[in-house]
């Protein structure tokens, strides 16, 4: 399944394919941005399966580097999938996810239904 640009609740989103290249570092984020050049995408929807385990270990700084790079280029990010195990294993990650979900730039949602609910509420 390829990456697909869609409109959801008035927002243009790139639904990244679950089986696409892993997002493992800042360069991976830059490569993803390159595929979007010239498109009016507001949200990048990243399945958990695209993120390496290091993304969820905050001391590696992978999450910060990836999210910062995507946001520098004006994209909001939604991570979709079950991260309950990672959150249960890390107080820092739990706090990061909680604070991120309070904002408008980075969300962690369990599934596409929750994503649609959040996008609908933000519209």
Biopython code that builds the backbone (N, CA, C, O; Angstrom):
import numpy as np
from Bio.PDB.StructureBuilder import StructureBuilder

atoms = [
    (1, "UNK", "N", (0.845, -1.181, 0.000)),
    (1, "UNK", "CA", (0.000, 0.000, 0.000)),
    (1, "UNK", "C", (0.892, 1.246, 0.000)),
    (1, "UNK", "O", (1.764, 1.372, 0.859)),
    (2, "UNK", "N", (0.692, 2.148, -0.929)),
    (2, "UNK", "CA", (1.512, 3.372, -0.971)),
    (2, "UNK", "C", (0.991, 4.437, -0.002)),
    (2, "UNK", "O", (-0.124, 4.341, 0.509)),
    (3, "UNK", "N", (1.823, 5.453, 0.238)),
    (3, "UNK", "CA", (1.370, 6.619, 0.985)),
    (3, "UNK", "C", (0.258, 7.281, 0.186)),
    (3, "UNK", "O", (0.310, 7.314, -1.044)),
    (4, "UNK", "N", (-0.762, 7.815, 0.887)),
    (4, "UNK", "CA", (-1.922, 8.391, 0.215)),
    (4, "UNK", "C", (-2.250, 9.744, 0.833)),
    (4, "UNK", "O", (-2.317, 9.877, 2.055)),
    (5, "UNK", "N", (-2.455, 10.753, -0.022)),
    (5, "UNK", "CA", (-2.904, 12.061, 0.452)),
    (5, "UNK", "C", (-4.427, 12.060, 0.433)),
    (5, "UNK", "O", (-5.047, 11.712, -0.572)),
    (6, "UNK", "N", (-5.029, 12.457, 1.568)),
    (6, "UNK", "CA", (-6.477, 12.493, 1.714)),
    (6, "UNK", "C", (-6.887, 13.797, 2.380)),
    (6, "UNK", "O", (-6.075, 14.484, 2.999)),
    (7, "UNK", "N", (-8.167, 14.118, 2.239)),
    (7, "UNK", "CA", (-8.736, 15.210, 3.017)),
    (7, "UNK", "C", (-9.624, 14.586, 4.082)),
    (7, "UNK", "O", (-10.523, 13.799, 3.784)),
    (8, "UNK", "N", (-9.354, 14.953, 5.331)),
    (8, "UNK", "CA", (-10.136, 14.451, 6.463)),
    (8, "UNK", "C", (-10.535, 15.634, 7.320)),
    (8, "UNK", "O", (-9.684, 16.337, 7.864)),
    (9, "UNK", "N", (-11.827, 15.847, 7.435)),
    (9, "UNK", "CA", (-12.364, 16.929, 8.264)),
    (9, "UNK", "C", (-11.733, 18.276, 7.893)),
    (9, "UNK", "O", (-11.405, 19.083, 8.762)),
    (10, "UNK", "N", (-11.572, 18.496, 6.604)),
    (10, "UNK", "CA", (-11.042, 19.764, 6.117)),
    (10, "UNK", "C", (-9.530, 19.884, 6.156)),
    (10, "UNK", "O", (-8.986, 20.903, 5.730)),
    (11, "UNK", "N", (-8.843, 18.880, 6.652)),
    (11, "UNK", "CA", (-7.377, 18.910, 6.722)),
    (11, "UNK", "C", (-6.813, 17.964, 5.670)),
    (11, "UNK", "O", (-7.338, 16.872, 5.455)),
    (12, "UNK", "N", (-5.748, 18.392, 5.022)),
    (12, "UNK", "CA", (-5.063, 17.539, 4.062)),
    (12, "UNK", "C", (-4.015, 16.737, 4.812)),
    (12, "UNK", "O", (-3.130, 17.296, 5.461)),
    (13, "UNK", "N", (-4.127, 15.411, 4.714)),
    (13, "UNK", "CA", (-3.236, 14.528, 5.462)),
    (13, "UNK", "C", (-2.543, 13.553, 4.526)),
    (13, "UNK", "O", (-3.115, 13.110, 3.530)),
    (14, "UNK", "N", (-1.321, 13.230, 4.857)),
    (14, "UNK", "CA", (-0.625, 12.143, 4.187)),
    (14, "UNK", "C", (-0.728, 10.936, 5.093)),
    (14, "UNK", "O", (-0.174, 10.921, 6.192)),
    (15, "UNK", "N", (-1.436, 9.928, 4.629)),
    (15, "UNK", "CA", (-1.552, 8.674, 5.361)),
    (15, "UNK", "C", (-0.370, 7.812, 4.912)),
    (15, "UNK", "O", (-0.383, 7.243, 3.820)),
    (16, "UNK", "N", (0.632, 7.726, 5.754)),
    (16, "UNK", "CA", (1.820, 6.956, 5.417)),
    (16, "UNK", "C", (1.499, 5.468, 5.469)),
    (16, "UNK", "O", (0.811, 4.997, 6.374)),
    (17, "UNK", "N", (2.003, 4.748, 4.494)),
    (17, "UNK", "CA", (1.777, 3.307, 4.428)),
    (17, "UNK", "C", (2.465, 2.616, 5.600)),
    (17, "UNK", "O", (3.590, 2.972, 5.952)),
    (18, "UNK", "N", (1.807, 1.636, 6.203)),
    (18, "UNK", "CA", (2.409, 0.939, 7.344)),
    (18, "UNK", "C", (3.691, 0.191, 6.994)),
    (18, "UNK", "O", (4.552, -0.010, 7.850)),
    (19, "UNK", "N", (3.815, -0.215, 5.749)),
    (19, "UNK", "CA", (4.969, -1.017, 5.349)),
    (19, "UNK", "C", (6.032, -0.214, 4.607)),
    (19, "UNK", "O", (6.896, -0.793, 3.948)),
    (20, "UNK", "N", (5.978, 1.110, 4.707)),
    (20, "UNK", "CA", (6.962, 1.952, 4.050)),
    (20, "UNK", "C", (8.291, 1.954, 4.785)),
    (20, "UNK", "O", (8.462, 1.242, 5.775)),
    (21, "UNK", "N", (9.231, 2.754, 4.301)),
    (21, "UNK", "CA", (10.547, 2.812, 4.944)),
    (21, "UNK", "C", (10.444, 3.287, 6.384)),
    (21, "UNK", "O", (9.651, 4.174, 6.698)),
    (22, "UNK", "N", (11.246, 2.695, 7.254)),
    (22, "UNK", "CA", (11.192, 3.094, 8.670)),
    (22, "UNK", "C", (11.657, 4.533, 8.875)),
    (22, "UNK", "O", (12.543, 5.032, 8.181)),
    (23, "UNK", "N", (11.032, 5.173, 9.846)),
    (23, "UNK", "CA", (11.443, 6.513, 10.267)),
    (23, "UNK", "C", (12.360, 6.289, 11.473)),
    (23, "UNK", "O", (11.903, 6.062, 12.593)),
    (24, "UNK", "N", (13.663, 6.359, 11.209)),
    (24, "UNK", "CA", (14.639, 5.973, 12.223)),
    (24, "UNK", "C", (15.479, 7.135, 12.731)),
    (24, "UNK", "O", (16.138, 7.028, 13.765)),
    (25, "UNK", "N", (15.453, 8.255, 11.996)),
    (25, "UNK", "CA", (16.313, 9.374, 12.371)),
    (25, "UNK", "C", (15.878, 10.622, 11.605)),
    (25, "UNK", "O", (14.912, 10.599, 10.843)),
    (26, "UNK", "N", (16.610, 11.702, 11.825)),
    (26, "UNK", "CA", (16.280, 12.972, 11.171)),
    (26, "UNK", "C", (16.334, 12.851, 9.653)),
    (26, "UNK", "O", (15.504, 13.441, 8.962)),
    (27, "UNK", "N", (17.293, 12.101, 9.122)),
    (27, "UNK", "CA", (17.396, 11.933, 7.668)),
    (27, "UNK", "C", (16.171, 11.223, 7.103)),
    (27, "UNK", "O", (15.713, 11.549, 6.008)),
    (28, "UNK", "N", (15.646, 10.267, 7.834)),
    (28, "UNK", "CA", (14.412, 9.590, 7.405)),
    (28, "UNK", "C", (13.259, 10.583, 7.297)),
    (28, "UNK", "O", (12.441, 10.507, 6.380)),
    (29, "UNK", "N", (13.207, 11.514, 8.247)),
    (29, "UNK", "CA", (12.172, 12.549, 8.211)),
    (29, "UNK", "C", (12.364, 13.449, 6.994)),
    (29, "UNK", "O", (11.394, 13.806, 6.326)),
    (30, "UNK", "N", (13.604, 13.813, 6.707)),
    (30, "UNK", "CA", (13.904, 14.651, 5.537)),
    (30, "UNK", "C", (13.499, 13.919, 4.259)),
    (30, "UNK", "O", (12.935, 14.528, 3.350)),
    (31, "UNK", "N", (13.779, 12.637, 4.185)),
    (31, "UNK", "CA", (13.390, 11.855, 3.006)),
    (31, "UNK", "C", (11.877, 11.850, 2.826)),
    (31, "UNK", "O", (11.384, 11.962, 1.704)),
    (32, "UNK", "N", (11.145, 11.721, 3.919)),
    (32, "UNK", "CA", (9.686, 11.751, 3.852)),
    (32, "UNK", "C", (9.205, 13.123, 3.389)),
    (32, "UNK", "O", (8.290, 13.220, 2.571)),
    (33, "UNK", "N", (9.811, 14.160, 3.902)),
    (33, "UNK", "CA", (9.452, 15.524, 3.496)),
    (33, "UNK", "C", (9.679, 15.704, 1.999)),
    (33, "UNK", "O", (8.878, 16.347, 1.320)),
    (34, "UNK", "N", (10.765, 15.140, 1.486)),
    (34, "UNK", "CA", (11.067, 15.246, 0.061)),
    (34, "UNK", "C", (9.976, 14.680, -0.817)),
    (34, "UNK", "O", (9.754, 15.178, -1.921)),
    (35, "UNK", "N", (9.289, 13.651, -0.353)),
    (35, "UNK", "CA", (8.208, 13.068, -1.154)),
    (35, "UNK", "C", (6.985, 13.977, -1.183)),
    (35, "UNK", "O", (6.096, 13.797, -2.015)),
    (36, "UNK", "N", (6.937, 14.954, -0.277)),
    (36, "UNK", "CA", (5.773, 15.829, -0.167)),
    (36, "UNK", "C", (5.973, 17.191, -0.812)),
    (36, "UNK", "O", (5.045, 17.997, -0.869)),
    (37, "UNK", "N", (7.176, 17.449, -1.293)),
    (37, "UNK", "CA", (7.476, 18.787, -1.771)),
    (37, "UNK", "C", (6.449, 19.238, -2.799)),
    (37, "UNK", "O", (6.171, 18.529, -3.766)),
    (38, "UNK", "N", (5.892, 20.412, -2.586)),
    (38, "UNK", "CA", (4.927, 20.988, -3.512)),
    (38, "UNK", "C", (3.485, 20.590, -3.239)),
    (38, "UNK", "O", (2.574, 21.105, -3.887)),
    (39, "UNK", "N", (3.260, 19.696, -2.305)),
    (39, "UNK", "CA", (1.900, 19.308, -1.954)),
    (39, "UNK", "C", (1.463, 20.085, -0.713)),
    (39, "UNK", "O", (2.281, 20.399, 0.152)),
    (40, "UNK", "N", (0.206, 20.383, -0.635)),
    (40, "UNK", "CA", (-0.327, 21.169, 0.482)),
    (40, "UNK", "C", (-0.815, 20.249, 1.597)),
    (40, "UNK", "O", (-2.007, 20.209, 1.902)),
    (41, "UNK", "N", (0.105, 19.520, 2.196)),
    (41, "UNK", "CA", (-0.231, 18.582, 3.262)),
    (41, "UNK", "C", (-0.033, 19.270, 4.604)),
    (41, "UNK", "O", (0.997, 19.899, 4.845)),
    (42, "UNK", "N", (-1.025, 19.145, 5.472)),
    (42, "UNK", "CA", (-0.957, 19.745, 6.802)),
    (42, "UNK", "C", (-0.534, 18.743, 7.863)),
    (42, "UNK", "O", (0.188, 19.090, 8.798)),
    (43, "UNK", "N", (-0.981, 17.505, 7.722)),
    (43, "UNK", "CA", (-0.725, 16.462, 8.719)),
    (43, "UNK", "C", (-0.020, 15.279, 8.088)),
    (43, "UNK", "O", (-0.369, 14.845, 6.990)),
    (44, "UNK", "N", (0.974, 14.761, 8.791)),
    (44, "UNK", "CA", (1.593, 13.485, 8.437)),
    (44, "UNK", "C", (1.079, 12.459, 9.430)),
    (44, "UNK", "O", (1.218, 12.636, 10.640)),
    (45, "UNK", "N", (0.498, 11.408, 8.931)),
    (45, "UNK", "CA", (-0.034, 10.354, 9.790)),
    (45, "UNK", "C", (0.913, 9.166, 9.678)),
    (45, "UNK", "O", (0.980, 8.493, 8.650)),
    (46, "UNK", "N", (1.642, 8.929, 10.769)),
    (46, "UNK", "CA", (2.661, 7.884, 10.800)),
    (46, "UNK", "C", (2.170, 6.684, 11.598)),
    (46, "UNK", "O", (1.915, 6.805, 12.796)),
    (47, "UNK", "N", (2.035, 5.531, 10.954)),
    (47, "UNK", "CA", (1.704, 4.331, 11.712)),
    (47, "UNK", "C", (2.861, 3.968, 12.642)),
    (47, "UNK", "O", (4.025, 4.168, 12.295)),
    (48, "UNK", "N", (2.549, 3.447, 13.797)),
    (48, "UNK", "CA", (3.563, 3.031, 14.756)),
    (48, "UNK", "C", (4.559, 2.070, 14.096)),
    (48, "UNK", "O", (5.743, 2.070, 14.432)),
    (49, "UNK", "N", (4.078, 1.264, 13.169)),
    (49, "UNK", "CA", (4.944, 0.282, 12.509)),
    (49, "UNK", "C", (6.069, 0.926, 11.703)),
    (49, "UNK", "O", (7.063, 0.263, 11.405)),
    (50, "UNK", "N", (5.934, 2.196, 11.347)),
    (50, "UNK", "CA", (6.981, 2.894, 10.599)),
    (50, "UNK", "C", (8.072, 3.452, 11.505)),
    (50, "UNK", "O", (9.137, 3.839, 11.024)),
    (51, "UNK", "N", (7.819, 3.497, 12.801)),
    (51, "UNK", "CA", (8.767, 4.086, 13.741)),
    (51, "UNK", "C", (9.624, 2.998, 14.375)),
    (51, "UNK", "O", (9.120, 1.952, 14.782)),
    (52, "UNK", "N", (10.913, 3.257, 14.450)),
    (52, "UNK", "CA", (11.812, 2.290, 15.060)),
    (52, "UNK", "C", (11.631, 2.297, 16.581)),
    (52, "UNK", "O", (11.132, 3.278, 17.134)),
    (53, "UNK", "N", (12.024, 1.230, 17.256)),
    (53, "UNK", "CA", (11.893, 1.193, 18.717)),
    (53, "UNK", "C", (12.599, 2.359, 19.406)),
    (53, "UNK", "O", (12.157, 2.806, 20.465)),
    (54, "UNK", "N", (13.679, 2.854, 18.826)),
    (54, "UNK", "CA", (14.417, 3.967, 19.425)),
    (54, "UNK", "C", (13.577, 5.240, 19.507)),
    (54, "UNK", "O", (13.818, 6.085, 20.370)),
    (55, "UNK", "N", (12.608, 5.384, 18.628)),
    (55, "UNK", "CA", (11.729, 6.546, 18.650)),
    (55, "UNK", "C", (11.054, 6.671, 20.012)),
    (55, "UNK", "O", (10.848, 7.779, 20.507)),
    (56, "UNK", "N", (10.714, 5.548, 20.609)),
    (56, "UNK", "CA", (9.958, 5.539, 21.862)),
    (56, "UNK", "C", (10.844, 5.527, 23.104)),
    (56, "UNK", "O", (10.341, 5.485, 24.226)),
    (57, "UNK", "N", (12.143, 5.562, 22.909)),
    (57, "UNK", "CA", (13.093, 5.687, 24.021)),
    (57, "UNK", "C", (13.615, 7.115, 23.958)),
    (57, "UNK", "O", (14.518, 7.417, 23.178)),
    (58, "UNK", "N", (13.051, 7.986, 24.773)),
    (58, "UNK", "CA", (13.303, 9.421, 24.628)),
    (58, "UNK", "C", (14.764, 9.798, 24.797)),
    (58, "UNK", "O", (15.208, 10.782, 24.206)),
    (59, "UNK", "N", (15.518, 9.057, 25.575)),
    (59, "UNK", "CA", (16.926, 9.413, 25.773)),
    (59, "UNK", "C", (17.747, 9.266, 24.480)),
    (59, "UNK", "O", (18.848, 9.811, 24.393)),
    (60, "UNK", "N", (17.237, 8.546, 23.488)),
    (60, "UNK", "CA", (17.940, 8.440, 22.204)),
    (60, "UNK", "C", (17.799, 9.721, 21.380)),
    (60, "UNK", "O", (18.576, 9.962, 20.457)),
    (61, "UNK", "N", (16.814, 10.528, 21.718)),
    (61, "UNK", "CA", (16.511, 11.795, 21.043)),
    (61, "UNK", "C", (15.997, 11.623, 19.609)),
    (61, "UNK", "O", (15.901, 12.599, 18.866)),
    (62, "UNK", "N", (15.673, 10.413, 19.226)),
    (62, "UNK", "CA", (15.147, 10.172, 17.881)),
    (62, "UNK", "C", (13.793, 10.852, 17.711)),
    (62, "UNK", "O", (13.564, 11.526, 16.707)),
    (63, "UNK", "N", (12.895, 10.685, 18.677)),
    (63, "UNK", "CA", (11.562, 11.299, 18.570)),
    (63, "UNK", "C", (11.682, 12.812, 18.435)),
    (63, "UNK", "O", (11.035, 13.416, 17.578)),
    (64, "UNK", "N", (12.499, 13.417, 19.270)),
    (64, "UNK", "CA", (12.659, 14.871, 19.209)),
    (64, "UNK", "C", (13.204, 15.341, 17.877)),
    (64, "UNK", "O", (12.717, 16.326, 17.322)),
    (65, "UNK", "N", (14.212, 14.648, 17.353)),
    (65, "UNK", "CA", (14.814, 15.045, 16.079)),
    (65, "UNK", "C", (13.831, 14.890, 14.922)),
    (65, "UNK", "O", (13.731, 15.766, 14.064)),
    (66, "UNK", "N", (13.114, 13.781, 14.902)),
    (66, "UNK", "CA", (12.168, 13.523, 13.820)),
    (66, "UNK", "C", (11.017, 14.526, 13.866)),
    (66, "UNK", "O", (10.684, 15.147, 12.856)),
    (67, "UNK", "N", (10.417, 14.677, 15.033)),
    (67, "UNK", "CA", (9.263, 15.583, 15.160)),
    (67, "UNK", "C", (9.679, 17.021, 14.886)),
    (67, "UNK", "O", (8.963, 17.753, 14.203)),
    (68, "UNK", "N", (10.815, 17.426, 15.406)),
    (68, "UNK", "CA", (11.273, 18.799, 15.172)),
    (68, "UNK", "C", (11.490, 19.059, 13.690)),
    (68, "UNK", "O", (11.099, 20.114, 13.189)),
    (69, "UNK", "N", (12.101, 18.126, 12.981)),
    (69, "UNK", "CA", (12.349, 18.313, 11.550)),
    (69, "UNK", "C", (11.031, 18.428, 10.791)),
    (69, "UNK", "O", (10.883, 19.299, 9.935)),
    (70, "UNK", "N", (10.085, 17.564, 11.096)),
    (70, "UNK", "CA", (8.791, 17.616, 10.407)),
    (70, "UNK", "C", (8.067, 18.924, 10.703)),
    (70, "UNK", "O", (7.463, 19.519, 9.811)),
    (71, "UNK", "N", (8.128, 19.367, 11.947)),
    (71, "UNK", "CA", (7.447, 20.609, 12.311)),
    (71, "UNK", "C", (8.154, 21.833, 11.735)),
    (71, "UNK", "O", (7.503, 22.836, 11.443)),
    (72, "UNK", "N", (9.464, 21.768, 11.569)),
    (72, "UNK", "CA", (10.190, 22.881, 10.941)),
    (72, "UNK", "C", (9.678, 23.141, 9.536)),
    (72, "UNK", "O", (9.686, 24.279, 9.068)),
    (73, "UNK", "N", (9.237, 22.100, 8.872)),
    (73, "UNK", "CA", (8.708, 22.231, 7.523)),
    (73, "UNK", "C", (7.203, 22.447, 7.514)),
    (73, "UNK", "O", (6.577, 22.397, 6.456)),
    (74, "UNK", "N", (6.622, 22.686, 8.674)),
    (74, "UNK", "CA", (5.217, 23.073, 8.760)),
    (74, "UNK", "C", (4.221, 21.936, 8.850)),
    (74, "UNK", "O", (3.017, 22.154, 8.713)),
    (75, "UNK", "N", (4.704, 20.726, 9.079)),
    (75, "UNK", "CA", (3.790, 19.589, 9.176)),
    (75, "UNK", "C", (3.425, 19.312, 10.626)),
    (75, "UNK", "O", (4.263, 19.395, 11.524)),
    (76, "UNK", "N", (2.168, 18.983, 10.833)),
    (76, "UNK", "CA", (1.731, 18.437, 12.109)),
    (76, "UNK", "C", (1.845, 16.926, 11.984)),
    (76, "UNK", "O", (1.795, 16.383, 10.880)),
    (77, "UNK", "N", (1.997, 16.258, 13.099)),
    (77, "UNK", "CA", (2.259, 14.813, 13.075)),
    (77, "UNK", "C", (1.269, 14.085, 13.967)),
    (77, "UNK", "O", (1.013, 14.491, 15.101)),
    (78, "UNK", "N", (0.719, 13.003, 13.436)),
    (78, "UNK", "CA", (-0.114, 12.103, 14.229)),
    (78, "UNK", "C", (0.491, 10.705, 14.127)),
    (78, "UNK", "O", (0.674, 10.174, 13.032)),
    (79, "UNK", "N", (0.794, 10.128, 15.268)),
    (79, "UNK", "CA", (1.285, 8.762, 15.338)),
    (79, "UNK", "C", (0.088, 7.883, 15.656)),
    (79, "UNK", "O", (-0.589, 8.083, 16.665)),
    (80, "UNK", "N", (-0.172, 6.907, 14.792)),
    (80, "UNK", "CA", (-1.365, 6.075, 14.926)),
    (80, "UNK", "C", (-0.962, 4.643, 15.240)),
    (80, "UNK", "O", (-0.182, 4.025, 14.514)),
    (81, "UNK", "N", (-1.504, 4.133, 16.328)),
    (81, "UNK", "CA", (-1.261, 2.742, 16.687)),
    (81, "UNK", "C", (-1.148, 2.568, 18.187)),
    (81, "UNK", "O", (-1.161, 3.536, 18.949)),
    (82, "UNK", "N", (-1.037, 1.337, 18.586)),
    (82, "UNK", "CA", (-0.991, 0.972, 19.998)),
    (82, "UNK", "C", (0.422, 1.123, 20.544)),
    (82, "UNK", "O", (1.339, 0.425, 20.111)),
    (83, "UNK", "N", (0.593, 2.030, 21.491)),
    (83, "UNK", "CA", (1.892, 2.212, 22.142)),
    (83, "UNK", "C", (1.774, 1.981, 23.655)),
    (83, "UNK", "O", (2.576, 2.501, 24.430)),
    (84, "UNK", "N", (0.790, 1.215, 24.059)),
    (84, "UNK", "CA", (0.575, 1.015, 25.491)),
    (84, "UNK", "C", (1.779, 0.362, 26.169)),
    (84, "UNK", "O", (2.109, 0.717, 27.301)),
    (85, "UNK", "N", (2.438, -0.582, 25.501)),
    (85, "UNK", "CA", (3.611, -1.228, 26.107)),
    (85, "UNK", "C", (4.746, -0.229, 26.305)),
    (85, "UNK", "O", (5.376, -0.199, 27.362)),
    (86, "UNK", "N", (5.003, 0.592, 25.283)),
    (86, "UNK", "CA", (6.078, 1.575, 25.391)),
    (86, "UNK", "C", (5.778, 2.596, 26.486)),
    (86, "UNK", "O", (6.669, 2.965, 27.251)),
    (87, "UNK", "N", (4.540, 3.048, 26.563)),
    (87, "UNK", "CA", (4.146, 4.032, 27.570)),
    (87, "UNK", "C", (4.229, 3.430, 28.972)),
    (87, "UNK", "O", (4.655, 4.098, 29.914)),
    (88, "UNK", "N", (3.828, 2.188, 29.104)),
    (88, "UNK", "CA", (3.885, 1.528, 30.410)),
    (88, "UNK", "C", (5.328, 1.355, 30.896)),
    (88, "UNK", "O", (5.584, 1.305, 32.099)),
    (89, "UNK", "N", (6.250, 1.266, 29.966)),
    (89, "UNK", "CA", (7.656, 1.037, 30.322)),
    (89, "UNK", "C", (8.429, 2.325, 30.609)),
    (89, "UNK", "O", (9.575, 2.268, 31.054)),
    (90, "UNK", "N", (7.818, 3.476, 30.361)),
    (90, "UNK", "CA", (8.570, 4.727, 30.491)),
    (90, "UNK", "C", (7.687, 5.871, 30.986)),
    (90, "UNK", "O", (6.751, 6.291, 30.306)),
    (91, "UNK", "N", (7.997, 6.359, 32.168)),
    (91, "UNK", "CA", (7.281, 7.521, 32.699)),
    (91, "UNK", "C", (7.526, 8.744, 31.819)),
    (91, "UNK", "O", (6.613, 9.537, 31.590)),
    (92, "UNK", "N", (8.746, 8.897, 31.330)),
    (92, "UNK", "CA", (9.070, 10.042, 30.472)),
    (92, "UNK", "C", (8.242, 10.011, 29.191)),
    (92, "UNK", "O", (7.722, 11.040, 28.760)),
    (93, "UNK", "N", (8.122, 8.840, 28.588)),
    (93, "UNK", "CA", (7.320, 8.723, 27.365)),
    (93, "UNK", "C", (5.855, 8.979, 27.670)),
    (93, "UNK", "O", (5.170, 9.658, 26.904)),
    (94, "UNK", "N", (5.366, 8.440, 28.787)),
    (94, "UNK", "CA", (3.969, 8.680, 29.161)),
    (94, "UNK", "C", (3.693, 10.179, 29.265)),
    (94, "UNK", "O", (2.685, 10.669, 28.754)),
    (95, "UNK", "N", (4.592, 10.902, 29.929)),
    (95, "UNK", "CA", (4.419, 12.344, 30.087)),
    (95, "UNK", "C", (4.505, 13.060, 28.742)),
    (95, "UNK", "O", (3.745, 13.993, 28.484)),
    (96, "UNK", "N", (5.430, 12.625, 27.885)),
    (96, "UNK", "CA", (5.591, 13.214, 26.551)),
    (96, "UNK", "C", (4.321, 13.036, 25.723)),
    (96, "UNK", "O", (3.853, 13.975, 25.079)),
    (97, "UNK", "N", (3.774, 11.836, 25.746)),
    (97, "UNK", "CA", (2.551, 11.558, 24.992)),
    (97, "UNK", "C", (1.391, 12.386, 25.544)),
    (97, "UNK", "O", (0.610, 12.954, 24.781)),
    (98, "UNK", "N", (1.283, 12.451, 26.854)),
    (98, "UNK", "CA", (0.203, 13.220, 27.476)),
    (98, "UNK", "C", (0.281, 14.699, 27.076)),
    (98, "UNK", "O", (-0.719, 15.286, 26.663)),
    (99, "UNK", "N", (1.452, 15.286, 27.198)),
    (99, "UNK", "CA", (1.621, 16.703, 26.854)),
    (99, "UNK", "C", (1.423, 16.937, 25.359)),
    (99, "UNK", "O", (0.811, 17.930, 24.964)),
    (100, "UNK", "N", (1.929, 16.045, 24.537)),
    (100, "UNK", "CA", (1.758, 16.185, 23.086)),
    (100, "UNK", "C", (0.288, 16.165, 22.708)),
    (100, "UNK", "O", (-0.150, 16.953, 21.870)),
    (101, "UNK", "N", (-0.468, 15.279, 23.313)),
    (101, "UNK", "CA", (-1.890, 15.156, 22.984)),
    (101, "UNK", "C", (-2.714, 16.346, 23.456)),
    (101, "UNK", "O", (-3.855, 16.514, 23.025)),
    (102, "UNK", "N", (-2.163, 17.161, 24.321)),
    (102, "UNK", "CA", (-2.855, 18.385, 24.743)),
    (102, "UNK", "C", (-2.686, 19.505, 23.729)),
    (102, "UNK", "O", (-3.430, 20.485, 23.758)),
    (103, "UNK", "N", (-1.724, 19.370, 22.841)),
    (103, "UNK", "CA", (-1.417, 20.421, 21.879)),
    (103, "UNK", "C", (-2.064, 20.193, 20.526)),
    (103, "UNK", "O", (-2.995, 19.400, 20.384)),
    (104, "UNK", "N", (-1.550, 20.905, 19.540)),
    (104, "UNK", "CA", (-2.110, 20.850, 18.184)),
    (104, "UNK", "C", (-1.080, 20.480, 17.132)),
    (104, "UNK", "O", (-1.367, 20.561, 15.938)),
    (105, "UNK", "N", (0.116, 20.075, 17.551)),
    (105, "UNK", "CA", (1.186, 19.789, 16.602)),
    (105, "UNK", "C", (1.564, 18.316, 16.513)),
    (105, "UNK", "O", (1.988, 17.844, 15.458)),
    (106, "UNK", "N", (1.412, 17.593, 17.614)),
    (106, "UNK", "CA", (1.800, 16.187, 17.687)),
    (106, "UNK", "C", (0.779, 15.432, 18.520)),
    (106, "UNK", "O", (0.537, 15.750, 19.684)),
    (107, "UNK", "N", (0.186, 14.419, 17.890)),
    (107, "UNK", "CA", (-0.787, 13.591, 18.587)),
    (107, "UNK", "C", (-0.368, 12.133, 18.514)),
    (107, "UNK", "O", (0.234, 11.692, 17.536)),
    (108, "UNK", "N", (-0.694, 11.399, 19.558)),
    (108, "UNK", "CA", (-0.575, 9.956, 19.578)),
    (108, "UNK", "C", (-1.986, 9.417, 19.741)),
    (108, "UNK", "O", (-2.632, 9.656, 20.761)),
    (109, "UNK", "N", (-2.467, 8.689, 18.737)),
    (109, "UNK", "CA", (-3.832, 8.166, 18.765)),
    (109, "UNK", "C", (-3.799, 6.661, 18.530)),
    (109, "UNK", "O", (-2.892, 6.143, 17.879)),
    (110, "UNK", "N", (-4.791, 5.972, 19.065)),
    (110, "UNK", "CA", (-4.821, 4.509, 18.999)),
    (110, "UNK", "C", (-5.148, 3.987, 17.607)),
    (110, "UNK", "O", (-4.639, 2.944, 17.195)),
    (111, "UNK", "N", (-6.009, 4.723, 16.871)),
    (111, "UNK", "CA", (-6.455, 4.224, 15.571)),
    (111, "UNK", "C", (-6.989, 5.391, 14.732)),
    (111, "UNK", "O", (-7.024, 6.536, 15.183)),
    (112, "UNK", "N", (-7.401, 5.070, 13.508)),
    (112, "UNK", "CA", (-7.892, 6.119, 12.606)),
    (112, "UNK", "C", (-9.193, 6.740, 13.098)),
    (112, "UNK", "O", (-9.454, 7.912, 12.825)),
    (113, "UNK", "N", (-10.006, 5.986, 13.811)),
    (113, "UNK", "CA", (-11.252, 6.546, 14.357)),
    (113, "UNK", "C", (-10.933, 7.653, 15.353)),
    (113, "UNK", "O", (-11.580, 8.700, 15.344)),
    (114, "UNK", "N", (-9.947, 7.431, 16.207)),
    (114, "UNK", "CA", (-9.549, 8.463, 17.161)),
    (114, "UNK", "C", (-8.928, 9.656, 16.438)),
    (114, "UNK", "O", (-9.144, 10.804, 16.826)),
    (115, "UNK", "N", (-8.160, 9.382, 15.390)),
    (115, "UNK", "CA", (-7.599, 10.472, 14.579)),
    (115, "UNK", "C", (-8.717, 11.317, 13.985)),
    (115, "UNK", "O", (-8.675, 12.545, 14.051)),
    (116, "UNK", "N", (-9.721, 10.656, 13.402)),
    (116, "UNK", "CA", (-10.837, 11.400, 12.806)),
    (116, "UNK", "C", (-11.577, 12.230, 13.852)),
    (116, "UNK", "O", (-11.987, 13.356, 13.572)),
    (117, "UNK", "N", (-11.748, 11.684, 15.046)),
    (117, "UNK", "CA", (-12.416, 12.416, 16.117)),
    (117, "UNK", "C", (-11.609, 13.675, 16.483)),
    (117, "UNK", "O", (-12.181, 14.749, 16.669)),
    (118, "UNK", "N", (-10.295, 13.536, 16.584)),
    (118, "UNK", "CA", (-9.441, 14.668, 16.934)),
    (118, "UNK", "C", (-9.445, 15.714, 15.816)),
    (118, "UNK", "O", (-9.543, 16.911, 16.087)),
    (119, "UNK", "N", (-9.340, 15.268, 14.570)),
    (119, "UNK", "CA", (-9.369, 16.218, 13.453)),
    (119, "UNK", "C", (-10.706, 16.929, 13.368)),
    (119, "UNK", "O", (-10.763, 18.127, 13.091)),
    (120, "UNK", "N", (-11.784, 16.190, 13.606)),
    (120, "UNK", "CA", (-13.124, 16.789, 13.576)),
    (120, "UNK", "C", (-13.288, 17.840, 14.658)),
    (120, "UNK", "O", (-13.878, 18.893, 14.415)),
    (121, "UNK", "N", (-12.775, 17.567, 15.846)),
    (121, "UNK", "CA", (-12.870, 18.522, 16.962)),
    (121, "UNK", "C", (-12.017, 19.744, 16.713)),
    (121, "UNK", "O", (-12.350, 20.836, 17.175)),
    (122, "UNK", "N", (-10.908, 19.581, 15.982)),
    (122, "UNK", "CA", (-9.993, 20.695, 15.720)),
    (122, "UNK", "C", (-10.468, 21.575, 14.576)),
    (122, "UNK", "O", (-10.005, 22.706, 14.424)),
    (123, "UNK", "N", (-11.396, 21.060, 13.768)),
    (123, "UNK", "CA", (-11.850, 21.805, 12.575)),
    (123, "UNK", "C", (-12.719, 22.990, 12.936)),
    (123, "UNK", "O", (-13.177, 23.713, 12.051)),
]
sb = StructureBuilder()
sb.init_structure("model")
sb.init_model(0)
sb.init_chain("A")
sb.init_seg("    ")
for serial, (resi, resn, name, xyz) in enumerate(atoms, 1):
    if name == "N":
        sb.init_residue(resn, " ", resi, " ")
    sb.init_atom(name, np.array(xyz, "f"), 0.0, 1.0, " ", f" {name:<3s}", serial, name[0])
structure = sb.get_structure()
